[in-house]
């Protein structure tokens, strides 16, 4: 939908941001701290952080690169954390 703007130009009508935007930001913030927690627990480096719903609750899925033992190859591990 558009309306007449200055000079007769059509301007798009701006709509308010959806309410869920704040919820997404909150989940991202919680999962960011979950990523730090997983890295500290495993002694590794965070590769990725995502959210998933399990049993109606949002959980953070953190993939961490953990150093290998005795000079071995590092290994990738996935940790699921409830924020």
C-alpha positions in Angstrom: 0.0 0.0 0.0 1.3 3.5 -0.8 0.3 7.1 -0.1 1.1 10.4 -1.7 4.3 11.9 -0.5 5.9 15.3 -1.1 5.8 16.3 -4.7 3.0 13.8 -5.5 5.4 10.8 -5.3 4.0 7.5 -4.0 5.7 6.4 -0.7 5.4 3.0 0.8 3.6 2.8 4.1 6.0 1.8 6.9 4.7 -0.8 9.3 5.9 -1.4 12.8 8.3 -4.3 13.4 6.6 -7.5 14.4 6.5 -8.3 18.1 8.6 -11.5 17.6 11.7 -9.4 16.7 12.4 -8.8 20.4 12.0 -12.5 21.2 14.5 -13.5 18.5 17.0 -11.0 19.8 16.5 -12.4 23.3 17.1 -15.9 22.0 20.2 -14.8 20.1 21.6 -13.1 23.2 20.9 -16.2 25.3 22.6 -18.5 22.7 25.5 -16.2 22.5 26.2 -16.7 26.2 25.5 -20.5 25.7 28.2 -20.5 23.0 30.7 -18.9 25.4 29.7 -21.4 28.1 30.2 -24.4 25.7 33.6 -23.1 24.6 34.7 -22.8 28.2 33.4 -26.2 29.2 35.1 -28.0 26.3 38.2 -25.9 26.0 37.4 -25.4 22.3 36.5 -22.7 19.8 32.9 -22.0 18.8 32.2 -22.7 15.1 28.5 -22.1 15.1 25.4 -21.4 17.3 21.8 -22.0 16.3 18.5 -22.4 18.0 16.1 -25.4 17.8 12.8 -26.2 19.5 12.7 -29.4 21.6 9.6 -30.3 23.6 8.2 -26.8 23.1 11.3 -25.2 24.5 14.0 -23.3 22.6 17.5 -24.8 23.0 20.9 -23.6 21.7 22.9 -25.9 19.5 26.6 -25.0 19.7 29.2 -26.6 17.5 32.7 -26.4 19.0 36.1 -27.3 17.6 38.0 -29.1 20.4 41.8 -29.5 20.2 43.1 -33.0 19.6 44.9 -34.9 22.3 48.7 -35.6 22.0 49.0 -33.4 18.9 46.1 -35.2 17.2 43.6 -33.6 14.9 41.0 -31.4 16.4 37.5 -32.8 16.6 34.2 -31.2 16.1 31.6 -31.7 18.8 28.0 -30.4 19.2 26.6 -29.3 22.5 22.9 -28.6 23.2 22.2 -26.1 26.0 19.0 -24.8 27.4 19.3 -21.0 27.8 
